[in-house]
Structure formats: C-alpha cells, structure tokens
C-alpha cells in the first residue's frame, strides 16, 4: 500500500491516497475517503460520510463527523470541534446531516468550533478558539465568539484620506496591488461655510454612471458585496463614516479604507470586492456603469478565480 498506518491506528477504509500518514490512536471508518499526502495526527476520528482532499493536515484531537467535506491543502489545528447536528439528542440520528465544507487552502486554528452546515471559504483563516456560527467568506480572517471578520489574508491596508499614512495625491489615480482597481483623491473645497467635494465625468470619473445605489445602516459585523461583475464598472464613495473594501483580481489582493467623501475607488469588471467593517454612521454611494443585470454577477469565488485565470 502507498500510505502509512501507525500500528496503533484503526483504519477501516480502503480509500486512502498515496503518501498519506495516519498516526497512533486515529480511527478511520469504512466509508471515509482520504486523499493523497495527508497527515492525520494522533487521536483523530473520521466518520463514514466524510471526504478529505489532498495534502490536508489534521492535527491531534479532531473528530470529523458525517456530512463534512475538507478540500485540498487545508490545515485543521489541534482540538478543532466540528458539529453536524444543530439540535442533537441522545440516540436520535438525522436521516441526512447538514453539509459542512472547508474549501481549499483554508486554515482553522486550535480549539475552534464550527457549527453544522457552514462553508469555510477558499483561503480563509479561522482564529484559535473561534466559534463559527455563519459562513466564512473566501480569504477572510475571523476570530472571536461568535466569530467576526477582522481582516483579509495577504492584504496591505491602505490608510487613506484620514489618519496615519501617506496622503494621496490630489486628482491622481493610485494603483493598488490589484492592478485593475484604483483609488482617486477627488477635489475638495473648504471655506467658512463648510466643505464640498466634486468629480467630473471624463476628468475624475472613469465612466458615465447609468445607476446609483446607497448602502447604509449596515450592522458593523456584516459584509456587503462578496462578488465580481463580468462587464460592470463601479465607483465607490463613502459619503459618511467609513468602511473597508477587500479587492481581489484573482492573483493579488489589497484592502482599502474609504473614510472621506473625497476618496473614490474604481472597481472595473472581473475584480472581486467585499465591503466590511462599516462604521455605525457609514453611508456608501456606489455609481454603476449600467443598469442592474443579475446575469452580470459572479457570486461564487471559485468560479471567479477560474474565469480570472482564463482571462490572464
């Protein structure tokens, strides 16, 4: 056989990939499927209706119950607790268990608890001790009880119009690590009567809007966006308060803090964007290059990544 089993492990499944190592006191039931080059550490238990991908690490003391799928390159820390029944009773079993999926390249820290039926998104990072009660978006960093989004992986937060950091040049496009998305500091006029900011189509704005919408009264722990567009351009202005915007072009990621009405963010087609960390008073104005078209949205991150790679 092309995989290793410690003498003190019980492995009843014959669906184990080459190069996988299963260590002492682990127990794998007959229906489980485990991919190649996995590392299943001591005192783990893997039930029947479980699929584990390739190059997965499961540290000591983890139980993977029926209904759980773990995709490729996932790290699961020691004593992570998965659940598969929202209302468990002794000797009462569900006919079908909620499907919990940990997407590829995600990591779950030690002692985290994952409620049933959730998706941990591609590349997400769940902090140690987190209690995950809602789905985790791709690339999000979550921790706490209940777990909340605290940031995004592999991003550099751009401190923008207010606060610390380098001031943005007036009127110039500021490229981000995601080359397609750009920031622009718009003109602002201030006198004794107050402040005024403006933008002219063709000079400051990259397109003539055909639609606008305003996002406001967003609870601070909630996210908006979490999609890309096939053809639509958007220009974001936070008229009041602040919010963070995570942008991803399929290869690079960046994060922007919009916290002044004279700071705009251009999101062209095929840029995945998520708005989060809304302040209580935040009011986000979005200018769009066309009317609403449901078919223009890409809401699945893995589909977006595939399309972005084809484009490049």
N, C-alpha and C positions, 0 to 999 in steps of 0.2 A: 504494500500500500504506500501511496505517496505522501501520507500525512503521519504526524506523530501523536501517539496517545501515551500519557503517563500511566504506569502500571496501576495507580490508584484512581484513575478516572474511569467512569462508566460511559461508554459511547455506544448507543444502540442504533444510531443512524448509519446507513451506508452511503449517504450523500454528503461526503466531506471532500473538499477540494485539495489538490496537491499543495504541499508546503504548509498546510495548517498545523498548528501545535495546540494540543488540548492537555492542560496540566492537571495536577493532583486534585482529586475530590470534585472535579467537574462532572456533571451528569447531563448527557445529551439524549433526548428521547428519540424514538424511531422515525418520526415524521419530519424532524428538523432538517433544513438544508443549510449547509455552511460552505462558503466559497473558498477560494484559494488564498494561501498565505495569511490566514487569520491567526490571531493569538488569543486563545481562550484561557484565561488565568484560573487560579485555584478557586474552588468553592463557588463556581458558577453553575446555574441551572438553565437549560434551554429546552422549552416545551416543544410540542409536536408541530403546531401551526405557526412555525417561525421560519423566516427566510433571512439569512445573513449573507451579505455580499462578499466581495474580495477585499483582502488587506484590512480587515476590521480588527480592532483591538478591543477586547472586553476584559477589563481588569477584575480583580478579586471581588467576590461577594455580590455579583449581579445576577438577577433572575430575569430571564427573557421569556415572557408568557405568550400563550396562544394569541394570534392576531397581530404580532409585531413583526415588521419588516425593517431591516437595517441595511442600507445600501452601502456601496463601496467606500473604502477609506474613512470610515467612521471610527472615532475614539469614544469609548464609554468608560468613564472613570470608576474607581472602586466604590462599591456600595450604592451605585445608582439604582433607584427603585422605579421600575415600570409597573403600571397598573393596567388591567384590561376589563374591569367591571366597575361601572360608575356607582352601583348600589349592591355591593357584594353581601351575600347571605351564606351561612354555612350550609353545605350540602345542596345549594341551589346553583345550577350552572346555566349559562346562557346558551341558546341554540347557535348563536353566531356572535363572536366577540368583535367589539369595535376595532377598526384597523388603525394601528399606530404606525407611522412611517418616520424613520430617521433618514433624511436624504443624504446623498453622498457628500463627503468631506466635512460633515458636521462633527462637533465635539460636545460631549456632555461631561461636566465636571463632577467630582466626587460628591456623593450623598444627595444629588439632585433627585427630585421626584417628578415623574412625567405622568400626568393624568391620561386616561384612555381616550383613544380616537383622535389624537392630535398628529400634526405633521411638524417635525422639526426641519426647517428649510435647509436647502443646499448651503453648505459652508457656514451655517450658524454656529454660535458658541454659547452654550448654556453654562452659567457660572456654578461653582460649587455650592451646594445647599439650596439651589433654586427650587421653587415649587411651580412647575409649568402648568398653567390652567388654560392657556389659549395657544393656538398655533403660533409658531415662531417663524417670522419671515426669513427668506434667504439672506445669509450674511449678517444677520442681526446678532448683537451681543445682548443677552438677557441675564438678569440675576435678581434675587430678592424673592419675597413671599407676599403676594403672588409675583412671579417673575415679570419684569417690565423691560422694555427695550432701553438700554443705556447707551448704545452706540452701534457702530457697524465695523466689521473687521476690515483691516487693510485700508483704512481711510486716514487722511490727514485733515483735521478740522480747520477750515478756513475761518479765522476770526475776521469779521468783515467790517461793516460800517462803524460799529461802536465797540468800545472795549479795547483790549490789548491787541497787538499785532500791527503789521504794516498797513497804512491806509491805502485804499485802492485808488489808482489814478482816475481823475475825473474824465468821463466820456470814453474811456478806452475799454475794449474787450479784454477780459482777464482769462486766459486759458487755464483749465483745470487739468488734473492728471487724466481725466477722461477728455480726450481732445475735442470731442464734438460739443460738449456742454461748455458754456461760457458765462462769466459774470460781467456785469457792466454797472459802473457807478454813474448814475444819471445826474443831470444838472440839478442843483438845488439853490434856491434864493432865500435869503433870510434878512429880515429887517424888523423894525419895532412892531410890525403888525403880525409877525409870525414867520412861518416857513412855507415854501412852495417848491415842489419838485415836479419836473415835467419830462416828457420824451416825445420826440417827433418820429413818425414813421419814415423809413428810408434814411434817417440820420442816426437815431439812437435805438430804434426797434428794428429787428431783422425781418419783420413781415407785417402785413396789414391784417389786424385781427378781424375775424368774422364772428367771434363769440367771446363772451367772458363769463366767468363764474367766480363767486366769492366763497371761501371756506372760513368758517368762524365758529365759536363756541365748541371747539373740539376738546374733549377731556384730555388732560396732559399725557395720559398713558396710552392713548390711542394713536394709530397711524392712519395716514391717508395716502392715496396713490398706490404704490406697490404694483406698477405696471409700466409698460412701454407702449409707444404708438408706432404704427407702420409708416404713416405719412404725415401725421400731425406735428406741427411746431407749437410749443408753449413758451410763454414768458411769464415768470413768477415774480410778484412784488408783495412783500409783507408790509401792508399799509400801517399796521399797528401791532405792537408786541414783537414776538419772534417765533421762528420755527427753524428746525434743522432739516436739510434736504440731503439725502443719500443718493448719489448718482453713480451709474454703472454702465459702461459701454460694451460689456461682455468680456473685456480684457483688463481694464483698470477701474478702480473705484475712487471716489472722493466724497467729501462731506462739506457742505456749505451752511453757514448760519446766516439766515436772512433776518435782519433785525432793524431795518430802516427803510422807509418808503422810497429812498433814492438809490436803492440797490436792487438790480434785476438779475434774474437767472434765466438764460435761454436754454430750453431743452428741445433739441431737434429730434426728428424721428430716430428710432432704434437706440434710445437711451432709457434704461430702467431707472425710475425715480421713486423714492419713498419720502414722504414728509412726516416728521415725528417731532417729539419734544415741543409741542405747541405750548406757548405761554397762555395763561388764563385769558388774556385780553387779545390774543393773536387774531388778525384778520388778513387772510391771504387772498390776493387778487390774482387770477390766472387769465391771461389773454391767450386765445387759441386761434390758429390759422384757418380753421374750418369749423363747420357745424358738427354736432355730435353724431358719431357713427360707431355703433357698438362693435362692428367688424374690424375697426381700426385698432382696437385694444389688443395687447398681448399681456395676458394676466398670469400666465404660467412661466415662472422664471426659467425652468429648464428648456422650455420651448424658445424663450427669448435668447438664451445662451446659444442654442443650436442655430437659430436664424442669424445671430450676430457673427458666429464663426463662419457661416456660409457667405455672409456679406464681405468679411475680411479676406 
